[in-house]
Amino acid sequence: MRKLTTPALLAGALTLALTGCGAGSALVGVNDAAPAQVTTTAPIDAASAEKIAERVIAAADAAAAAPVKDAKAAEAAKALRDEALTGSALAVAEAASKLEADPAGTATPAPLTRSEPPKVLAVSRGTAFPRLILVQTATAEGAAKLNLLTSPDATTPFRLSAAVTMAPGTQVAALDSLDSGSPLVSKDTELAVEPAALVTQYADSLAYPKPGKAEAVDTTDPFSTSVRANAAAQAKAFGALATLTQKHVAQPKQTVAIALRGGGALVFSLLERTDTITLKSGGKSLTPSAEFQRLVKKKTLTKSAELKSYETVVFTVPAEGKAGVVGADEVLFSAKGS
């Protein structure tokens, strides 16, 4: 997944390149009550979970590395994504594929390599569906990555539904053993804040220029700090020439909450972010970034621009106290302007 950064403004013009930092139906969510089929053990053993994880991660890597030299190759790459991915992971991969598309049809993505096999951290508890497997892998740069694998029913194999790079120094609290399985969050789970309320509050706290209060979550993590700092820097650079607003909206159908051992939860979430730039009377033009130009097919904008991005964020929620951001990734998926 690509991370977008905000380059400096070019002299004499406004350069548009903002950090973007979901789609699909619900796969795993917050259950009001445990289904009747649930037992006290995991539906698959550790060895089976490891084999499934290796297959799913390999398929996701193959889809990400698929060449897109022409229309036929691009269609084949999309088929690989549809087979290997689902939920927010599929939405993010589709967005990344648009940014990585080569107009000249000459580029081939570099193959992905992993020095260590995927490590299974958790398996959902009980015989009911949907089921999940939580897996940790490492990026090419050595950072830890959390991967959520899901299966919605007995006839559908596990696919990758979310993948998030962990922030340096963060960790996930203890989960239940692979033998007993980890339950989904229910009304009986001890939490400082409900997952839906947490994600909505967090999204509101990132708004610009008027952020909401983040009473239930610590937003001093690198991702949250970067989003706020980049917005302020871009608005300052625009000065009297243009205005900037940012809005982050939670996608509740993509929220996944896994109970931790002894209380608390690990929460996967997806936000949709909208950056709106409007030129004032003194502003002559916007010079879009290369990513923006690739999506909107314009080199100069004279009135306004709108960018939409996916933000995949993982939180740890304690039984008491503030939730924290474990990791986040972002990708631009839509742009328009005039």
Buried (B, 14 or more C-beta within 10 A) or exposed (E): BBBBBBEEBEEEBBBBBBBBBBBBEBBBBBBEEBEEEBEEBBBBEEEBBBEBBBBBBBBBBBBBBBBBBEEEBBEBBBEBBBBBBBBBBBBBBBBBBBBBBBEEEEEEBEEBEBEEEBBBBBBBBBBBBBBBBBBBBBBEEEEBBBBBBBBBEEEEEBBBBBBBBBBEEBEBBEBBBBEBBBBBBBEEBBBBBBBBEBBBBBBBBBBBEEBBEBEBBBBEBBBBEBBBEBBEEBBEBBEEBBBBBBBBBBBBBBBBBBBBEEBBBBBBBBBBBBBBBBBEEEBEBBBBBEBBBBBBEBEEBEEBBBBBBBBBBBBBBBEEEBBBBBBBBBBBBBBBBE
